[in-house]
Amino acid sequence: MSKWTQIHADFIEDGVIHIDAWTTSDDNEDGRVIAKIYPDGSVEYRDIDAETDEFAQEVIQGRLKEM
């Protein structure tokens, strides 16, 4: 089970895809960047759990395949 209820990969800044996550479905909760995908396909994990979290990896790997 993932610690995140929502993960989005739709914010791109200077070619870097930000993987944003929320722990609840509360619209007032601030999301946080758990990983960044760079144009060369490398991934910088900002949250150690994102490396092994199944939900996070599904989103990250999906974006990598789209590149």
N, C-alpha and C positions, 0 to 999 in steps of 0.2 A: 504494500500500500504506500502511496506517495504522501509525502508531507505537504504537498501542494495540491490545491483544488483547481487552480487555473494556471496555465502556462501559455504565454503568447510569444510569438517570434515575428512580430510585424513592425517593430520599430527599428529603422535603419538610419545610422548616422555616420557619415563619411565612409560608407561602404561596409560598416561593421553592423552585423545583426545582433541586436540585444535580445537575450532570452529573459523575459520578465515573468515573475511568478508571484502568486498570492496563496496564502495558507488558508484563507477562508473565502466564501463567496460574498462577503460584505463589500458593497460598493464604496464604502468609506475607507477601506484598508488600502494603504499604499503598497504597491508592488515593489519588488526589488529585483535587481539584475542578478541572475544566478549563473549566467554564462554569456560569453560574447563569441561570435563566429566572425573571423576575419576573412577578407577577400581571398586569401591564399588557402582557405579551408581549415586553418588551425582554430582550435577552440581554447579559450581561456575560461576556466571555471572559477567563478567568483564565490560559489558555495560548494564546499567539498562533497555534499550529498548529491549534487547534480551529476557527478561522475558515475554514480551507481544507481540512481533513482530511475526506475523503469519509465515512468511518465516523462521525466525530463529528457531521458535519452531518446525516447520516441520522437519528441519535438525537435531535438537537436539533430538527430540523424535524418529526420524528414527534411529539414532545411538544408543540410549538407547535400542531400541527393538532388535538391532543386538547383544547386549552384552549377 
